[in-house]
Amino acid sequence: MILGCGVAAAISSGFNAPIAGMIFAHEVVLRHFSMRALAPIAIASIASFSISSGLFDEVRWLRLDTNVPSIFSLSPGILVSGLFFGMVAVLITRLQIGLSRKAGKSDLADWQLGLMAVAICAFIGLFVPEALGLGSTALLDMLSLEFGLKTLFILMLSKIILTAASTCLGFSLGIFSPSLFIGAAAGGTIGHLLHLVGIPVSLPIIMVCGMAALSGAITGAPIAILVIIIEMTMSYELAVATMLAVGTCTLITFCFGGNSLFDQQLKMRNIDIGRGRVGLLLSESKIDSHVTNEYMTLDIDTSSHIAAKALAVRGYSEGYCLTVAGNFIGKIKLQDLVNSPEKNTLEDLLNKNPTSINLGTSIENAREIASTFIGEAIPVINQNTNEMVGVVSEADIFRAVLDIQNSITVLEKN
């Protein structure tokens, strides 16, 4: 909730969009609509907007003097543009993820990776200085049609490379503002190309579509981005025109690039939020707290007849053989004991490699193991020492799953 408040405040003051800030926090951070979080996030967004409005002049910098034509006449160009924006978004995502993985697997120190990023930025910035930094001035120049096709294409590629180098080689920079810059340049590029083949377009409108489409697809917040467009431009017609590009770009990105860049970056850290809150909590919660000592140990030299009687008296259908130090040797079933000759010892019938769960296993993995298990209980073993720490039953595992599901249901209702 605190993170959501901070994100909402940043979007609200940075883009003069308090409503979009609140939606962005729910769409990207909370990942669900929360009645409990609505009030504090709304307060944070409005407070940030009020303070920034009081301290600074009008910050609504995205104002277009262009009249929005009929959506019918714009649809063919916007649809084609959306496909192009989707390909650019896939390129950005794959470049970011690929470079991050290579940097993580390299033997280079952090300062060496940072030095490489500085060298790349310095080299490109020497020839394309407009692509450095936030690029606010260059972005406004693009919307004012100050650049031609060649320059827009160079700006787009330069910003993609600079952003990937900066964010993947050691600098903690964001992707939201660069995606706006790249989107505007991509919109100008495809707009000029569409004009050359005779498809009617409005370059400023296509640029705004590019800004919304790329930022929405990359951050995974297409709805919040549309609201930002409405609040920044105060043009409902422009937001409607943008919707087609955003939807098309998001679809292409999802089909060929996977989930948003944020989701994939989290997945690289073994945090898969694609399965929702339940999946996250199941993968984070350990089975350790559900392990019990309700099991019976047997001496390995005991005869099968005596062992069967001992298990029957205690009401167990399975027993375990351990060393003096408590290390796991094997598991025996009562059914095997009953059907075996009386002279056999447990060592003759012992299953030394039964289904087991390692200490520290997540409930999610334990559930997968239990889904194919048939028996009384599953032994939990410390894989480092081979010590048996207890057992866990299928009922214990599924009870833990139900408890987590119920807790998430209560959380998302509040």
C-alpha positions in Angstrom: 0.0 0.0 0.0 2.9 2.4 0.8 4.5 1.6 -2.5 1.2 2.2 -4.3 0.9 5.6 -2.5 4.4 6.6 -3.7 3.8 5.5 -7.3 0.5 7.3 -7.4 2.1 10.5 -6.0 4.9 10.3 -8.6 2.6 9.8 -11.5 0.2 12.5 -10.2 2.8 15.3 -9.8 5.0 14.2 -12.7 2.3 14.1 -15.4 -0.3 16.3 -13.8 -2.6 13.2 -13.7 -4.0 12.4 -10.2 -6.7 10.0 -11.5 -4.2 8.1 -13.6 -1.8 8.0 -10.7 -4.4 6.2 -8.6 -5.3 3.8 -11.4 -1.6 3.1 -12.2 -0.9 2.2 -8.5 -3.8 -0.4 -8.6 -2.9 -1.7 -12.1 0.8 -2.1 -11.7 1.6 -2.2 -8.0 -1.4 -3.7 -6.1 -2.5 -5.8 -9.1 -6.1 -5.7 -7.8 -8.7 -3.2 -6.8 -8.5 -2.7 -3.0 -11.2 -0.8 -1.0 -8.7 -0.5 1.9 -6.0 1.0 -0.2 -8.2 3.3 -2.2 -8.4 6.1 0.4 -4.6 6.4 1.2 -3.6 6.1 -2.5 -6.2 8.7 -3.5 -5.0 11.0 -0.7 -1.4 10.6 -1.7 -2.2 11.3 -5.4 -4.3 14.4 -4.6 -1.8 15.7 -2.1 1.1 15.4 -4.5 -0.9 17.0 -7.3 -1.9 19.9 -5.0 1.6 20.6 -3.8 3.2 20.4 -7.3 0.4 22.7 -8.7 1.1 25.2 -5.9 4.8 25.2 -6.2 5.1 25.2 -10.0 3.4 26.7 -13.0 1.1 24.7 -15.2 2.8 21.3 -15.8 0.5 20.0 -18.4 3.1 20.0 -21.1 1.4 17.8 -23.6 -1.0 20.2 -25.4 -1.8 19.6 -29.0 -3.3 22.3 -31.2 -4.2 19.7 -33.8 -7.8 18.8 -34.2 -8.6 15.1 -34.0 -10.2 14.0 -37.2 -12.9 11.3 -37.4 -11.8 8.0 -35.8 -13.0 6.3 -39.0 -10.5 8.0 -41.2 -7.7 7.5 -38.6 -8.3 3.8 -37.9 -6.3 2.2 -40.8 -3.2 4.3 -40.0 -3.5 3.8 -36.2 -4.0 0.0 -36.6 -0.9 -0.3 -38.8 1.0 1.9 -36.3 -0.1 -0.3 -33.4 1.5 -3.3 -35.1 4.7 -1.3 -35.6 4.6 -0.1 -31.9 4.2 -3.7 -30.8 7.3 -4.8 -32.7 9.3 -2.0 -31.2 8.0 -2.9 -27.7 9.0 -6.5 -28.2 12.5 -5.3 -29.4 12.9 -3.2 -26.3 11.8 -6.0 -23.9 14.0 -8.6 -25.5 17.0 -6.3 -25.6 16.5 -5.3 -21.9 16.1 -8.9 -20.7 18.8 -10.3 -23.0 21.4 -7.7 -21.9 20.5 -8.1 -18.3 21.0 -11.8 -18.4 24.4 -11.5 -20.2 25.5 -8.9 -17.7 24.5 -11.1 -14.8 26.4 -14.1 -16.2 29.5 -12.1 -17.1 32.6 -12.1 -14.8 32.8 -8.3 -15.0 32.7 -6.3 -11.8 29.9 -3.7 -11.3 32.3 -0.8 -12.0 33.4 -2.4 -15.2 29.8 -2.8 -16.4 29.1 0.8 -15.4 32.1 2.0 -17.3 30.8 0.2 -20.4 27.5 1.9 -20.0 29.2 5.3 -19.7 31.3 4.6 -22.8 28.2 3.7 -24.8 26.2 6.7 -23.6 29.1 9.0 -24.3 29.7 7.7 -27.8 26.1 7.8 -28.9 25.5 11.1 -27.1 28.4 12.6 -29.1 26.4 12.2 -32.3 22.8 12.2 -31.0 22.8 14.5 -27.9 19.0 14.8 -28.1 18.7 11.2 -27.0 20.5 11.7 -23.6 18.6 12.4 -20.4 14.9 12.6 -20.1 14.7 14.2 -23.6 11.8 16.4 -22.7 12.9 19.2 -25.1 13.5 16.8 -27.9 10.1 15.2 -27.2 8.3 18.5 -27.5 10.3 19.2 -30.7 9.1 15.9 -32.1 5.5 16.8 -31.4 6.1 20.2 -33.0 7.3 18.4 -36.2 10.8 19.7 -36.0 12.4 16.4 -37.2 12.2 14.5 -40.4 11.9 10.7 -41.0 15.7 10.0 -40.8 16.2 12.0 -37.6 13.2 10.4 -35.9 14.4 6.9 -36.8 17.9 7.7 -35.4 16.4 9.1 -32.2 14.3 6.0 -31.8 17.2 3.5 -32.2 19.6 5.7 -30.1 17.2 5.9 -27.2 16.5 2.2 -27.3 20.3 1.4 -27.1 21.0 4.1 -24.5 18.1 2.9 -22.2 19.2 -0.7 -22.5 22.8 0.1 -21.8 22.0 2.4 -18.8 19.4 0.2 -17.1 21.1 -3.2 -17.7 24.8 -2.3 -17.0 24.6 -0.9 -13.5 22.5 2.3 -13.4 19.2 2.3 -11.6 17.1 4.2 -14.1 13.5 3.8 -15.1 11.9 2.8 -18.3 8.7 4.9 -18.2 10.0 8.2 -19.4 12.3 6.6 -22.1 9.3 4.7 -23.4 7.5 8.0 -24.0 10.5 9.3 -25.9 10.8 6.1 -28.0 7.1 6.0 -28.6 7.0 9.6 -30.0 10.0 8.8 -32.2 8.4 5.5 -33.3 5.1 7.3 -34.0 6.9 9.9 -36.1 8.8 7.2 -38.0 5.8 5.1 -38.9 3.7 8.2 -39.5 6.1 9.5 -42.2 6.2 6.0 -43.8 2.4 5.8 -43.9 2.2 9.2 -45.4 4.6 8.0 -48.2 2.3 5.1 -49.1 -0.8 7.3 -49.1 -2.4 6.3 -45.8 -3.9 9.4 -44.1 -2.3 10.2 -40.8 -1.8 13.0 -38.4 1.8 13.0 -37.2 1.2 14.5 -33.8 -1.7 12.1 -33.1 0.4 9.1 -34.2 3.2 10.3 -32.0 0.9 10.5 -29.0 -0.5 7.0 -29.9 3.1 5.8 -29.9 3.9 7.3 -26.5 0.8 5.7 -25.0 1.1 2.3 -26.7 4.8 1.7 -25.9 4.6 2.9 -22.3 1.4 1.0 -21.7 2.8 -2.3 -23.1 6.2 -2.1 -21.5 4.9 -1.1 -18.0 1.8 -3.3 -18.2 -0.6 -0.4 -17.5 -2.5 0.3 -20.7 -5.6 1.6 -18.8 -3.7 4.0 -16.6 -1.8 5.3 -19.7 -5.1 6.0 -21.5 -6.2 8.0 -18.5 -2.9 9.9 -18.4 -3.5 10.9 -22.1 -6.9 12.2 -21.2 -5.6 14.2 -18.2 -2.5 15.5 -20.0 -4.3 16.6 -23.2 -7.8 17.2 -21.9 -8.9 15.6 -25.2 -11.4 12.7 -25.0 -11.3 12.3 -28.8 -7.5 11.8 -28.7 -7.8 9.2 -26.0 -10.3 7.3 -28.0 -8.0 7.4 -31.1 -5.1 6.2 -28.9 -7.1 3.3 -27.6 -6.8 1.3 -30.8 -3.0 1.7 -30.9 -2.6 0.8 -27.2 -4.8 -2.4 -27.6 -3.0 -3.5 -30.8 0.5 -2.9 -29.4 -0.3 -4.6 -26.1 -1.6 -7.7 -28.0 1.5 -7.9 -30.2 3.8 -7.5 -27.2 2.0 -10.2 -25.2 2.0 -12.7 -28.0 5.6 -12.2 -29.0 7.3 -10.6 -26.0 5.5 -12.1 -23.1 4.2 -10.1 -20.2 5.3 -6.5 -19.4 9.0 -5.7 -18.9 8.4 -5.3 -15.2 6.9 -8.8 -14.9 9.8 -10.3 -16.8 12.4 -8.5 -14.7 10.7 -9.8 -11.5 10.6 -13.3 -13.0 14.4 -13.1 -13.5 14.5 -12.7 -9.7 12.3 -15.9 -9.3 9.3 -13.7 -8.6 6.5 -14.8 -10.9 3.6 -12.5 -10.4 1.8 -13.8 -13.5 0.2 -16.5 -11.3 -1.3 -13.9 -9.0 -1.1 -13.3 -5.3 -1.9 -16.9 -4.4 0.9 -18.3 -6.6 3.3 -15.8 -5.1 2.5 -16.6 -1.5 2.5 -20.4 -2.2 6.0 -20.1 -3.7 7.2 -17.9 -0.8 5.7 -19.9 2.1 7.8 -22.8 3.3 6.5 -26.3 4.3 8.6 -26.2 7.4 5.9 -24.8 9.7 3.6 -27.6 8.8 5.9 -30.5 9.6 4.9 -32.8 12.5 6.5 -35.5 14.6 3.5 -37.8 14.3 5.4 -40.8 12.9 6.9 -44.0 14.1 10.5 -45.1 13.9 11.6 -48.7 13.8 15.0 -50.4 14.3 16.3 -51.7 11.0 17.1 -55.1 12.5 13.6 -55.7 13.7 11.8 -58.6 12.1 8.9 -57.9 9.8 6.4 -59.7 12.1 7.3 -57.6 15.2 7.4 -54.4 13.2 3.9 -55.1 11.8 2.5 -55.6 15.3 4.2 -52.4 16.5 2.7 -50.3 13.7 -0.7 -51.8 14.1 -0.7 -51.1 17.9 0.3 -47.5 17.4 -2.2 -47.0 14.5 0.3 -46.3 11.8 0.5 -47.8 8.3 4.0 -46.6 7.6 7.3 -46.6 9.6 10.7 -45.1 9.2 14.2 -46.4 9.9 16.8 -43.9 11.1 20.4 -44.0 12.3 21.3 -43.2 15.8 22.1 -39.6 14.7 18.6 -39.3 13.2 19.7 -39.7 9.5 17.1 -41.1 7.2 17.6 -44.7 6.0 14.3 -45.7 4.5 10.6 -46.2 4.8 8.5 -49.3 5.3 4.8 -49.9 4.7 2.6 -52.1 6.9 1.1 -53.8 3.9 4.6 -55.0 2.8 5.3 -56.3 6.3 2.1 -58.3 6.5 2.7 -60.0 3.2 6.4 -60.8 3.9 7.8 -64.0 5.4 8.2 -63.7 9.2 11.9 -64.3 9.1 12.6 -61.2 7.0 14.0 -58.1 8.6 13.1 -54.5 7.8 16.3 -54.1 5.8 15.0 -56.7 3.3 11.8 -54.7 2.7 12.9 -51.1 3.2 12.2 -48.5 0.5 15.4 -46.4 0.6 14.3 -43.9 -2.0 10.6 -43.0 -1.2 8.8 -39.8 -2.1 10.2 -37.1 0.2 10.2 -33.4 0.6 13.3 -31.3 1.3 13.3 -29.0 4.3 12.8 -25.4 3.0 10.6 -26.5 0.1 7.8 -24.1 -0.8 4.2 -25.1 -0.3 3.8 -24.8 -4.1 6.4 -27.4 -4.8 5.2 -29.6 -1.9 1.7 -29.5 -3.4 3.1 -30.7 -6.7 4.9 -33.6 -5.0 1.8 -34.5 -3.0 -0.4 -34.5 -6.2 1.2 -37.9 -7.3 1.8 -39.3 -3.8 -0.2 -42.2 -2.3 0.4 -43.0 1.3 0.1 -41.9 4.9 2.7 -39.2 5.1 5.7 -37.8 3.2 9.0 -37.6 5.1 10.7 -34.2 5.3 14.4 -34.4 5.1 17.2 -31.9 5.6 19.1 -32.4 2.3 22.3 -31.0 3.7 22.6 -33.5 6.6 20.1 -36.2 5.5 18.4 -35.8 8.9 14.7 -36.6 9.0 13.0 -33.6 10.7 9.4 -35.0 10.5 6.5 -35.8 8.2 3.8 -33.9 6.4 0.5 -35.4 5.2 -1.4 -34.5 2.0 -4.1 -33.1 4.3 -1.5 -30.8 5.9 -0.3 -29.5 2.6 -3.8 -28.8 1.1 -4.9 -27.2 4.4 -2.0 -24.8 4.0 -3.0 -24.1 0.4 -6.6 -23.4 1.5 -5.4 -21.1 4.3 -3.4 -19.1 1.8 -6.2 -18.9 -0.7 -8.6 -17.7 2.1 -6.1 -15.1 3.3 -5.8 -13.7 -0.2 -9.5 -13.7 -0.7 -9.9 -11.6 2.5 -7.1 -9.3 1.5 -8.6 -8.6 -2.0 -12.1 -8.0 -0.6 -10.8 -5.3 1.8 
